[in-house]
Amino acid sequence: MTLLSDHLTNNPATVQRLIGAIGGRCENCSNSVPPGVPVIHIIGSPPDIGAAHDLQKHLLVLCPSCRESFGSGRVEESLQRELVRHRSRDARSRMQEILGYRPRPYVPPGDFSPEAVFHEMIASGALDLCLNGG
């Protein structure tokens, strides 16, 4: 089992590619990220890189001062995750590629019936919620 933090420590080229993926700027304050300085912040407990999930959701690229603040626990995890949610689609895709994430294709269940789903939505009132943003 290799943790994401260990993988990044042992692969500085990957770190540089991640910095490039977000345009070389801190994802919190937008200051430039200097080369060669540890700037990857892992949110929460470092996940195992062998797991089949989206690792970019667990990290932020930060300038040294923001990384110090985030690493000291002064910034709540919910706010850190909010920064990840606001990451551009392009940066997210590049980071996923760098970290080797390949989403599994969606395969609907074999007994999937669009008509049955529609009738179930009508009967439950869920269709009204979907159409009216509720």
GROMACS elastic network, one bead per residue, 0.5 to 0.9 nm:
[ bonds ]
;  ai    aj funct       b0    kb
    1    48     6  0.62862   500
    1    49     6  0.76308   500
    1    50     6  0.68607   500
    2     5     6  0.83734   500
    2     6     6  0.66064   500
    2     7     6  0.66568   500
    2    47     6  0.85019   500
    2    48     6  0.55458   500
    2    49     6  0.59115   500
    2    50     6  0.69798   500
    3     6     6  0.53088   500
    3     7     6  0.62613   500
    3     8     6  0.87513   500
    3    46     6  0.59464   500
    3    47     6  0.56520   500
    3    49     6  0.56963   500
    3    50     6  0.82720   500
    4     7     6  0.50285   500
    4     8     6  0.61871   500
    4     9     6  0.86028   500
    4    42     6  0.81931   500
    4    46     6  0.57177   500
    4    47     6  0.57596   500
    4    48     6  0.58319   500
    4    49     6  0.53490   500
    4    55     6  0.79367   500
    4    58     6  0.89443   500
    5     8     6  0.52902   500
    5     9     6  0.62175   500
    5    10     6  0.87221   500
    5    40     6  0.87534   500
    5    41     6  0.88007   500
    5    42     6  0.71713   500
    5    46     6  0.60790   500
    5    47     6  0.81248   500
    5    48     6  0.88781   500
    6     9     6  0.50754   500
    6    10     6  0.62018   500
    6    11     6  0.85743   500
    6    46     6  0.88840   500
    7    10     6  0.52649   500
    7    11     6  0.60931   500
    7    14     6  0.89069   500
    7    49     6  0.77229   500
    8    11     6  0.50267   500
    8    12     6  0.64203   500
    8    13     6  0.86643   500
    8    14     6  0.67323   500
    8    15     6  0.62480   500
    8    40     6  0.82401   500
    9    12     6  0.64373   500
    9    15     6  0.83009   500
    9    38     6  0.86731   500
   11    14     6  0.54858   500
   11    15     6  0.68105   500
   12    16     6  0.63137   500
   12    17     6  0.86824   500
   12    36     6  0.83201   500
   13    16     6  0.50858   500
   13    17     6  0.62347   500
   13    18     6  0.86683   500
   14    17     6  0.50342   500
   14    18     6  0.61866   500
   14    19     6  0.86477   500
   14    98     6  0.70272   500
   14    99     6  0.79933   500
   15    18     6  0.50659   500
   15    19     6  0.62473   500
   15    20     6  0.86322   500
   15    38     6  0.85305   500
   15    39     6  0.83611   500
   15    40     6  0.73016   500
   15    61     6  0.89442   500
   16    19     6  0.50590   500
   16    20     6  0.62169   500
   16    21     6  0.86176   500
   16    24     6  0.88385   500
   16    35     6  0.75806   500
   16    36     6  0.82448   500
   17    21     6  0.61047   500
   17    22     6  0.89483   500
   17    94     6  0.89788   500
   17    95     6  0.82079   500
   17    98     6  0.71393   500
   18    22     6  0.67291   500
   18    23     6  0.88648   500
   18    24     6  0.85797   500
   18    40     6  0.86606   500
   18    61     6  0.75468   500
   18    91     6  0.88825   500
   18    94     6  0.79838   500
   18    95     6  0.59916   500
   18    98     6  0.70679   500
   18    99     6  0.86357   500
   19    22     6  0.56087   500
   19    23     6  0.65309   500
   19    24     6  0.50465   500
   19    25     6  0.73589   500
   19    26     6  0.86080   500
   19    33     6  0.75704   500
   19    35     6  0.88370   500
   19    39     6  0.84891   500
   19    40     6  0.84522   500
   19    61     6  0.63697   500
   19    62     6  0.88540   500
   20    24     6  0.51358   500
   20    25     6  0.84415   500
   21    24     6  0.73968   500
   21    90     6  0.83207   500
   21    91     6  0.54251   500
   21    92     6  0.80917   500
   21    93     6  0.87614   500
   21    94     6  0.57365   500
   21    95     6  0.61326   500
   21    98     6  0.86587   500
   22    25     6  0.65367   500
   22    26     6  0.81568   500
   22    27     6  0.76426   500
   22    61     6  0.77099   500
   22    87     6  0.84241   500
   22    88     6  0.84558   500
   22    90     6  0.86455   500
   22    91     6  0.53576   500
   22    92     6  0.83203   500
   22    94     6  0.83943   500
   22    95     6  0.81600   500
   23    26     6  0.86763   500
   23    32     6  0.88632   500
   23    91     6  0.81991   500
   24    30     6  0.87961   500
   24    31     6  0.85299   500
   24    32     6  0.59368   500
   24    33     6  0.55740   500
   24    34     6  0.81279   500
   24    35     6  0.89257   500
   24    61     6  0.85483   500
   25    28     6  0.86080   500
   25    29     6  0.80937   500
   25    30     6  0.50474   500
   25    31     6  0.53951   500
   25    33     6  0.53001   500
   25    34     6  0.88960   500
   25    61     6  0.76995   500
   25    62     6  0.74349   500
   25    63     6  0.74590   500
   26    29     6  0.56512   500
   26    31     6  0.53201   500
   26    32     6  0.61893   500
   26    33     6  0.60044   500
   26    39     6  0.86420   500
   26    60     6  0.83254   500
   26    61     6  0.57785   500
   26    63     6  0.51001   500
   26    64     6  0.88809   500
   26    66     6  0.79592   500
   27    30     6  0.58138   500
   27    31     6  0.83640   500
   27    60     6  0.66720   500
   27    61     6  0.58518   500
   27    62     6  0.57605   500
   27    63     6  0.81712   500
   27    83     6  0.71223   500
   27    84     6  0.84323   500
   27    87     6  0.79755   500
   28    31     6  0.82863   500
   28    60     6  0.85513   500
   28    61     6  0.83263   500
   28    62     6  0.65671   500
   28    63     6  0.82086   500
   28    66     6  0.71028   500
   28    80     6  0.88413   500
   28    83     6  0.71580   500
   29    62     6  0.80866   500
   29    63     6  0.79609   500
   29    66     6  0.75785   500
   30    33     6  0.86059   500
   30    62     6  0.85209   500
   30    63     6  0.82752   500
   31    62     6  0.85302   500
   31    63     6  0.66207   500
   32    62     6  0.89289   500
   32    63     6  0.68460   500
   33    37     6  0.80185   500
   33    39     6  0.74239   500
   33    61     6  0.81845   500
   33    62     6  0.69348   500
   33    63     6  0.50394   500
   33    64     6  0.76278   500
   34    37     6  0.61547   500
   34    39     6  0.85185   500
   34    63     6  0.74213   500
   34    64     6  0.83423   500
   35    38     6  0.85234   500
   36    39     6  0.86364   500
   37    63     6  0.86025   500
   37    64     6  0.73646   500
   38    41     6  0.85793   500
   38    62     6  0.88978   500
   38    63     6  0.86788   500
   38    64     6  0.73972   500
   38    67     6  0.86402   500
   39    60     6  0.82506   500
   39    61     6  0.57743   500
   39    62     6  0.51942   500
   39    63     6  0.58635   500
   39    64     6  0.60048   500
   39    66     6  0.88180   500
   39    67     6  0.63365   500
   40    59     6  0.66438   500
   40    60     6  0.58197   500
   40    62     6  0.62295   500
   40    63     6  0.86452   500
   40    67     6  0.75442   500
   41    58     6  0.84194   500
   41    59     6  0.54857   500
   41    60     6  0.51366   500
   41    61     6  0.62777   500
   41    62     6  0.68136   500
   41    67     6  0.62754   500
   41    70     6  0.75182   500
   41    71     6  0.71732   500
   42    45     6  0.74132   500
   42    46     6  0.62801   500
   42    47     6  0.89222   500
   42    58     6  0.56598   500
   42    60     6  0.64864   500
   42    61     6  0.89462   500
   42    71     6  0.86025   500
   43    46     6  0.72173   500
   43    57     6  0.83329   500
   43    58     6  0.51546   500
   43    59     6  0.56347   500
   43    60     6  0.75259   500
   43    70     6  0.88296   500
   43    71     6  0.89465   500
   43    77     6  0.67653   500
   43    80     6  0.69933   500
   43    81     6  0.75058   500
   44    47     6  0.86405   500
   44    58     6  0.74873   500
   44    77     6  0.70608   500
   45    58     6  0.86890   500
   46    49     6  0.88896   500
   46    58     6  0.75559   500
   46    59     6  0.89775   500
   47    50     6  0.86798   500
   47    51     6  0.77245   500
   47    55     6  0.76318   500
   47    58     6  0.76890   500
   48    51     6  0.56598   500
   48    55     6  0.89080   500
   49    52     6  0.78152   500
   49    53     6  0.84052   500
   49    55     6  0.74098   500
   49    99     6  0.86082   500
   50    53     6  0.86570   500
   51    54     6  0.87721   500
   51    55     6  0.88457   500
   52    55     6  0.86472   500
   52   101     6  0.73716   500
   52   102     6  0.81903   500
   52   103     6  0.83900   500
   53    57     6  0.89382   500
   53   101     6  0.69305   500
   53   102     6  0.84791   500
   53   103     6  0.79984   500
   54    57     6  0.60030   500
   54    58     6  0.79299   500
   54    96     6  0.68237   500
   54    99     6  0.83277   500
   54   100     6  0.87705   500
   54   101     6  0.58567   500
   54   102     6  0.82151   500
   54   103     6  0.80680   500
   55    58     6  0.54531   500
   55    59     6  0.72567   500
   55    95     6  0.85594   500
   55    96     6  0.72279   500
   55    99     6  0.68172   500
   55   100     6  0.87197   500
   55   101     6  0.73371   500
   56    59     6  0.55842   500
   56    60     6  0.78566   500
   56    84     6  0.81119   500
   56    92     6  0.69996   500
   56    95     6  0.60499   500
   56    96     6  0.60903   500
   56    99     6  0.73502   500
   56   101     6  0.86819   500
   57    60     6  0.81859   500
   57    81     6  0.75827   500
   57    84     6  0.61759   500
   57    85     6  0.80279   500
   57    92     6  0.86076   500
   58    81     6  0.79464   500
   58    84     6  0.80626   500
   59    80     6  0.88566   500
   59    81     6  0.87865   500
   59    84     6  0.77050   500
   60    67     6  0.88505   500
   60    80     6  0.79297   500
   60    81     6  0.89376   500
   60    83     6  0.79733   500
   60    84     6  0.70084   500
   61    67     6  0.82380   500
   62    65     6  0.79245   500
   62    66     6  0.57962   500
   62    67     6  0.54106   500
   62    70     6  0.88969   500
   63    66     6  0.54371   500
   63    67     6  0.60110   500
   63    68     6  0.86306   500
   64    67     6  0.50490   500
   64    68     6  0.61740   500
   64    69     6  0.87738   500
   65    68     6  0.51354   500
   65    69     6  0.64329   500
   65    70     6  0.87327   500
   66    69     6  0.50417   500
   66    70     6  0.60589   500
   66    71     6  0.83424   500
   67    70     6  0.50685   500
   67    71     6  0.57547   500
   67    72     6  0.83673   500
   68    71     6  0.51077   500
   68    72     6  0.60745   500
   68    73     6  0.88753   500
   69    72     6  0.53388   500
   69    73     6  0.68041   500
   69    74     6  0.57590   500
   69    75     6  0.67307   500
   70    73     6  0.55514   500
   70    74     6  0.59733   500
   70    75     6  0.52704   500
   70    76     6  0.80605   500
   70    77     6  0.87363   500
   70    80     6  0.80827   500
   71    74     6  0.76241   500
   71    75     6  0.81900   500
   72    75     6  0.79223   500
   73    76     6  0.67675   500
   73    77     6  0.82952   500
   75    78     6  0.84451   500
   75    79     6  0.68029   500
   75    80     6  0.70730   500
   76    79     6  0.54311   500
   76    80     6  0.65415   500
   76    81     6  0.88954   500
   77    81     6  0.61841   500
   77    82     6  0.85621   500
   78    81     6  0.51486   500
   78    82     6  0.62284   500
   78    83     6  0.89126   500
   79    83     6  0.65387   500
   79    84     6  0.89367   500
   80    83     6  0.52809   500
   80    84     6  0.67433   500
   80    85     6  0.89696   500
   81    84     6  0.50447   500
   81    85     6  0.63279   500
   81    86     6  0.88278   500
   82    86     6  0.63815   500
   82    87     6  0.88592   500
   83    86     6  0.52037   500
   83    87     6  0.64901   500
   84    87     6  0.52169   500
   84    88     6  0.88763   500
   84    92     6  0.87114   500
   85    88     6  0.84017   500
   86    89     6  0.87313   500
   87    90     6  0.83453   500
   87    91     6  0.66084   500
   87    92     6  0.64084   500
   88    91     6  0.52712   500
   88    92     6  0.61287   500
   88    93     6  0.86197   500
   89    92     6  0.50249   500
   89    93     6  0.61197   500
   89    94     6  0.86585   500
   90    93     6  0.51857   500
   90    94     6  0.62719   500
   90    95     6  0.86356   500
   91    94     6  0.51505   500
   91    95     6  0.60770   500
   91    96     6  0.85106   500
   92    95     6  0.51851   500
   92    96     6  0.61103   500
   92    97     6  0.86485   500
   93    96     6  0.50823   500
   93    97     6  0.62243   500
   93    98     6  0.87053   500
   94    97     6  0.51057   500
   94    98     6  0.62427   500
   94    99     6  0.86626   500
   95    98     6  0.50470   500
   95    99     6  0.61111   500
   95   100     6  0.84607   500
   95   101     6  0.86080   500
   96    99     6  0.51508   500
   96   100     6  0.59837   500
   96   101     6  0.50309   500
   96   102     6  0.76257   500
   97   100     6  0.50692   500
   97   101     6  0.59992   500
   97   102     6  0.77576   500
   98   101     6  0.78682   500
  102   105     6  0.89677   500
  103   106     6  0.87943   500
  104   107     6  0.89411   500
  107   110     6  0.84764   500
  108   111     6  0.83121   500
  108   112     6  0.65542   500
  109   112     6  0.53332   500
  110   113     6  0.88319   500
  112   115     6  0.89750   500
  112   116     6  0.81259   500
  112   117     6  0.81583   500
  113   116     6  0.52507   500
  113   117     6  0.63612   500
  113   118     6  0.86920   500
  114   117     6  0.50867   500
  114   118     6  0.61082   500
  114   119     6  0.86704   500
  115   118     6  0.50896   500
  115   119     6  0.62386   500
  115   120     6  0.85829   500
  116   119     6  0.51782   500
  116   120     6  0.61054   500
  116   121     6  0.86174   500
  117   120     6  0.50548   500
  117   121     6  0.61585   500
  117   122     6  0.86804   500
  118   121     6  0.51168   500
  118   122     6  0.62753   500
  118   123     6  0.86750   500
  118   127     6  0.80763   500
  119   122     6  0.51038   500
  119   123     6  0.61167   500
  119   124     6  0.85835   500
  120   123     6  0.51358   500
  120   124     6  0.60927   500
  120   125     6  0.84994   500
  120   126     6  0.82743   500
  120   127     6  0.89376   500
  121   124     6  0.52772   500
  121   125     6  0.59776   500
  121   127     6  0.51497   500
  121   128     6  0.83959   500
  122   125     6  0.53523   500
  122   126     6  0.65258   500
  122   127     6  0.56977   500
  122   128     6  0.78089   500
  123   126     6  0.78522   500
  123   127     6  0.86604   500
  124   127     6  0.77891   500
  125   128     6  0.55505   500
  125   129     6  0.67701   500
  126   130     6  0.61839   500
  126   131     6  0.86356   500
  126   134     6  0.89276   500
  127   130     6  0.50229   500
  127   131     6  0.61279   500
  127   132     6  0.84507   500
  128   131     6  0.51831   500
  128   132     6  0.59172   500
  128   133     6  0.82907   500
  128   134     6  0.78638   500
  129   132     6  0.52352   500
  129   133     6  0.57711   500
  130   133     6  0.54214   500
  130   134     6  0.63530   500
  131   134     6  0.77977   500
